[in-house]
Amino acid sequence: MTDWVLEIRLDVVVSDWVVQIRLDMGMADWVVEIRLDMGMAEWVFEIRRRELEALQLLSSV
């Protein structure tokens, strides 16, 4: 079975802000990445499947 990547890229330009949303799904992990590029500074938020599972385990205790 091959890995596949579903990429949803939403580029929103608002006064030099660029917002990109990428959903990358493979056999091992999936990654949801939200990237905010504000010209001089850049913030990247990533949620990986294993981290999400760990959060779910912690919240169920």
RANORFEN-V773820 format. One record per helix or strand. SS is the DSSP state (2 for helix, 1 for strand). FROM is the first residue (numbers start at 1). LEN is the number of residues. If there is no record, write none. Layout:
[[SS/FROM/LEN] [SS/FROM/LEN]]
//
This chain:
[[1/12/3] [1/17/9] [1/30/8] [1/42/7] [2/49/12]]
//
